[in-house]
Amino acid sequence: MTPTHTFGTFFLPGPTDVREEVMAAMMQPMIAHRGSAFEQLFERLQRGLRPVFKTERPVYISSSSATGMMEAAIRCAPQGRVLSLVNGAFSERFAHIASMCARDVDRYDVGWGQIHTIPQLEERLSMRKYAVITVVHSETSTGALNDVRAISDCAHRHGVVCLIDSVSGAGGAELRFDEWKLDYVLTGSQKAFALPPGISFGVASSDFIDRASGSSARGVYFDLVELDAYARRNQTPSTPALPLFYALEVQLSAIANEGIEARWSRHKSMAARTQDWIAKISDETGKRLANIAPLGSQSPTVSTIRLPADLPSETFTPAVAKKGIVVGNGYGKLKSSTFRIGHMGDHTLDTLDRCLTACASVLRS
């Protein structure tokens, strides 16, 4: 039997809940993707996407998961050694992709749930010559939020290009591409954008694209130079996932109506509500829960919450599901010891309270 649920009951940290009107938009008829109707659609999408990233640059739309745009970042980055900042499963994936693209990679590891500090990064960049660093903005496996503006500034002081994975950040966490003078940012559709999985987005500075154009190892499908050139013509190099483009247009209209700053604020409010709930339910039940990311470094889009030792997530999350709410298990080495709430996308404090009430009911039992 196919699982069903009403909007406001699904709190995985991706894919997230998708509103019915966004799903319905995908039923529109096909059009020629080399025709004027598609180019007009693409132009409208650009007008909606640029305010989300706070950029005047083209926003690339790839008919792939965000992992594809991570590989694009590596393939199009300047040649030379890569320093990968690792603090969870997805920053580890970025390092792995760099290695599999035959790059020499060093790692700057911190504990899962922690963030990367500027003094330590300065030290590492001073000790060895790097061409590129990779960093995750909002680490979906831990709910830790890196200060990508400060990290990018630090990289630039050392002449290093900074590649930013903002898969669970963009659209929910503050990000200002142009003002912060970022090099490259990527994200996916199924997190704070609250779209179905299957498309991803990237923004690159003009300097990044100019440097990439001299590389001979960019590949084909994820060639950012080609994506950039086509985007300027309101086109994509390869066949686009057209139904998802339709869904994106509907969602971008909703995001514009809310305003991106208001959307950032709503996500921060949901994270704060979750943090308050953790303290309250711990005091009430005597079962000690904790957000594994420290205060001040918690993502506004996802909370990774440590459970009591005698309550593994394999027991907890099915019990919550019986209350009609879907939350996520922990990820990777945190799978059993934590659970995750994806308070992102189109969720509100009201839908979040429904989730927290169900979680509290299980903890009280």
C-alpha positions in Angstrom: 0.0 0.0 0.0 1.3 3.5 -0.9 1.9 5.6 2.2 -0.2 8.8 2.4 -0.1 11.8 4.6 -1.6 15.2 4.9 0.6 18.3 4.6 2.3 19.2 7.9 3.0 15.7 9.1 6.2 14.9 7.2 9.4 16.2 8.9 12.2 14.3 7.2 15.2 16.6 6.6 14.7 15.9 2.9 12.7 15.2 1.0 10.4 17.6 2.7 6.7 18.1 2.5 5.5 19.5 -0.8 2.2 21.4 -1.1 -0.5 20.0 -3.3 -0.5 23.0 -5.7 3.2 22.4 -6.3 2.6 18.7 -7.0 -0.3 19.6 -9.3 1.8 21.9 -11.3 3.8 18.9 -12.6 0.7 17.7 -14.5 1.0 20.5 -17.1 1.6 19.3 -20.7 5.0 18.9 -22.2 6.5 21.7 -24.3 9.5 21.7 -26.7 12.5 22.5 -24.5 14.3 24.2 -27.4 11.3 26.5 -28.1 10.3 30.0 -27.1 7.8 28.8 -24.5 10.5 27.0 -22.6 12.9 30.0 -22.8 10.1 32.2 -21.4 9.6 29.7 -18.6 13.4 29.6 -17.9 13.5 33.4 -17.8 10.7 33.5 -15.3 12.5 31.0 -13.2 15.6 33.2 -13.2 13.6 36.1 -12.0 12.4 34.0 -9.1 15.7 32.2 -8.3 18.1 35.2 -8.2 16.4 36.8 -5.1 16.6 33.5 -3.2 20.4 33.5 -3.7 20.7 37.3 -3.4 22.5 37.4 -6.7 22.5 39.0 -10.1 24.4 36.0 -11.6 22.6 33.3 -13.6 21.3 30.4 -11.4 22.0 27.1 -13.0 19.3 24.5 -13.0 20.6 20.9 -13.3 18.2 17.9 -13.8 20.1 16.0 -11.2 20.4 15.6 -7.5 22.7 18.1 -5.7 25.5 15.6 -5.7 25.8 16.3 -9.4 26.4 20.0 -8.7 29.0 19.0 -6.1 30.8 17.0 -8.7 30.5 20.0 -11.1 32.1 22.2 -8.4 35.2 19.9 -8.2 35.5 19.3 -12.0 35.4 23.1 -12.7 37.5 24.2 -9.8 41.1 25.5 -10.2 43.7 22.8 -10.4 45.7 22.1 -7.2 45.3 20.6 -3.8 41.9 20.6 -2.1 41.2 21.1 1.6 37.9 19.6 2.6 36.2 20.8 5.8 34.5 17.8 7.2 32.0 17.8 10.1 29.4 15.3 9.0 28.3 12.8 6.4 27.7 15.3 3.6 30.9 17.3 4.0 32.6 13.9 3.9 30.8 13.2 0.6 32.2 16.4 -0.8 35.7 15.3 0.2 35.0 11.8 -1.4 33.9 13.4 -4.6 37.1 15.4 -4.8 39.1 12.3 -4.3 37.2 10.4 -6.9 37.8 13.2 -9.4 41.5 12.5 -8.9 42.2 15.6 -6.8 44.8 15.6 -4.0 42.7 16.1 -0.9 43.5 16.9 2.7 40.8 17.0 5.4 40.2 19.4 8.2 38.0 17.3 10.4 36.0 18.4 13.5 33.5 16.3 15.5 30.1 15.6 14.1 27.9 18.4 15.3 30.7 20.9 15.5 31.7 23.7 13.1 34.9 24.8 11.6 36.7 27.8 13.3 38.5 30.6 11.4 41.7 30.5 13.5 42.3 26.8 12.8 41.4 27.3 9.1 43.8 30.2 8.9 46.5 28.0 10.4 45.9 25.2 7.9 45.8 27.5 4.9 49.1 29.1 6.1 50.8 25.7 6.4 50.3 24.5 2.9 49.3 25.8 -0.6 45.7 25.0 -1.5 43.8 25.9 -4.6 40.3 25.0 -3.3 38.4 24.4 -0.1 35.1 22.6 0.2 32.6 23.3 3.0 29.0 22.5 3.9 26.9 25.4 5.0 24.1 23.4 6.8 25.3 19.9 7.5 22.1 17.9 7.2 23.5 14.9 9.1 24.2 17.0 12.2 22.3 20.3 12.0 25.5 22.3 12.4 25.7 25.6 10.6 29.0 26.8 9.3 29.7 30.5 8.9 30.3 30.3 5.2 30.8 34.0 4.8 33.7 34.0 7.3 35.1 30.8 5.8 35.0 32.2 2.3 36.6 35.4 3.4 39.4 33.4 5.1 39.9 31.4 1.9 40.1 34.5 -0.2 42.8 36.0 2.0 44.9 33.0 1.1 44.0 33.1 -2.6 41.9 30.0 -2.3 38.5 29.3 -4.0 35.7 28.3 -1.7 33.1 25.7 -2.9 29.9 25.8 -0.7 27.4 23.0 -0.4 24.2 24.7 0.9 21.8 21.8 0.2 19.8 22.2 3.4 20.7 25.9 3.8 19.7 27.9 0.7 16.1 29.0 0.9 16.0 28.6 4.7 19.3 30.0 6.0 20.7 33.4 5.3 22.8 33.4 2.1 23.9 36.5 0.2 25.9 35.4 -2.8 26.9 38.7 -4.3 27.3 40.7 -1.1 29.4 38.0 0.5 31.5 37.7 -2.7 31.1 33.9 -2.8 32.7 31.8 -5.5 30.3 28.9 -5.9 27.2 27.7 -4.0 25.0 24.6 -4.8 21.8 23.4 -3.4 19.0 20.8 -4.1 15.3 21.1 -4.7 14.0 18.8 -1.9 15.1 20.7 1.2 14.2 24.3 2.1 12.9 24.9 -1.5 10.1 22.3 -0.6 10.1 20.8 -4.0 10.2 17.1 -5.1 13.7 15.7 -5.5 15.3 15.7 -8.9 16.7 19.2 -9.7 19.5 21.2 -8.2 20.8 24.7 -8.4 24.2 26.4 -8.6 25.5 29.9 -8.7 29.1 30.7 -9.7 31.0 34.0 -9.7 32.1 35.4 -13.1 35.7 34.9 -11.9 35.1 31.2 -11.2 33.6 30.7 -14.6 36.4 32.5 -16.3 39.0 30.4 -14.6 37.0 27.2 -15.2 36.9 27.9 -19.0 40.6 27.2 -19.1 40.3 23.7 -17.6 40.3 20.7 -19.9 38.8 18.2 -17.3 35.3 19.7 -16.8 33.5 16.7 -18.3 30.2 17.2 -20.1 27.0 16.8 -18.1 28.2 19.0 -15.2 30.2 21.5 -17.1 29.4 24.8 -15.3 30.9 26.8 -18.2 28.4 25.3 -20.6 25.6 25.7 -18.0 26.5 29.3 -17.7 26.5 30.0 -21.4 23.2 28.2 -21.9 21.6 30.0 -18.9 22.4 33.3 -20.5 20.2 32.2 -23.5 17.5 30.9 -21.1 18.3 27.4 -22.0 19.8 24.2 -20.5 22.5 22.1 -22.3 20.7 18.9 -21.8 17.0 17.8 -21.7 15.5 19.4 -18.6 13.2 17.7 -16.1 10.3 19.8 -17.3 7.6 18.8 -14.7 10.0 19.9 -12.0 10.5 23.2 -13.7 6.7 23.7 -13.6 6.7 22.9 -9.9 9.6 25.3 -9.4 7.7 28.2 -11.0 4.8 27.7 -8.6 7.0 27.5 -5.6 9.1 30.5 -6.5 6.0 32.6 -6.7 5.1 31.5 -3.1 8.7 32.3 -1.9 8.5 35.7 -3.6 5.2 36.4 -1.9 6.7 35.5 1.5 10.0 37.3 0.9 13.3 35.6 1.3 14.2 37.5 4.5 10.8 36.5 6.0 11.5 32.9 5.0 14.9 33.0 6.7 13.2 34.4 9.8 10.5 31.7 9.8 13.1 29.0 9.7 15.1 30.6 12.6 11.8 30.7 14.6 11.2 27.0 14.0 14.8 26.1 15.1 14.4 28.2 18.2 11.0 26.6 19.0 12.7 23.2 18.7 15.5 24.1 21.0 13.1 25.4 23.6 11.1 22.2 23.3 14.2 20.1 23.9 14.9 21.8 27.2 11.3 21.7 28.3 10.7 18.0 27.5 14.0 17.0 29.1 13.0 18.7 32.3 9.5 17.3 32.2 10.3 13.7 31.5 13.8 13.4 33.0 14.9 12.0 29.7 17.9 14.0 28.6 17.7 15.1 25.0 20.2 17.5 23.4 20.7 19.2 20.1 24.2 18.0 19.1 25.1 21.3 17.5 26.1 24.0 20.0 24.0 27.1 20.5 24.9 29.8 17.9 25.9 27.1 15.4 22.5 25.4 14.9 21.0 25.2 11.5 17.6 26.9 11.1 16.4 24.1 8.8 17.3 20.8 10.6 17.8 19.7 14.3 19.7 16.6 15.1 18.7 15.6 18.6 20.5 13.1 20.8 18.2 10.5 22.4 18.6 8.9 25.8 20.9 5.8 25.6 18.0 3.4 26.3 15.8 4.8 23.5 17.3 4.2 20.0 15.9 6.0 17.1 14.9 2.7 15.6 12.4 2.5 18.4 11.5 6.2 18.7 10.8 7.2 15.1 8.3 4.3 14.4 6.5 5.2 17.6 6.2 8.8 16.5 5.0 7.6 13.1 2.1 5.8 14.8 1.1 9.3 16.0 0.8 10.4 12.4 4.2 12.3 12.2 7.3 11.3 10.2 10.6 12.3 11.6 14.1 11.1 10.5 16.5 8.7 12.1 20.0 9.9 12.7 22.4 9.6 9.8 25.5 7.5 9.4 27.3 6.9 12.7 24.6 8.9 14.5 21.8 6.7 13.1 20.7 5.0 16.4 21.7 7.7 18.9 19.8 10.6 17.3 16.7 11.6 15.4 16.3 14.5 13.1 13.5 17.0 12.6 13.5 18.8 9.2 11.8 22.1 10.1 12.2 23.6 6.7 10.5 24.4 3.5 6.8 25.3 3.9 6.5 24.2 7.5 5.4 26.8 10.1 5.4 27.0 13.8 1.9 25.5 13.8 2.9 22.4 11.8 6.1 22.1 13.9 4.1 22.2 17.1 2.1 19.2 15.8 5.4 17.3 15.3 6.8 18.3 18.7 3.6 17.2 20.4 3.8 13.8 18.8 7.5 13.4 19.8 6.6 14.5 23.4 3.8 12.0 23.6 6.2 9.1 22.8 8.8 10.4 25.3 6.2 10.6 28.1 5.1 7.0 27.5 
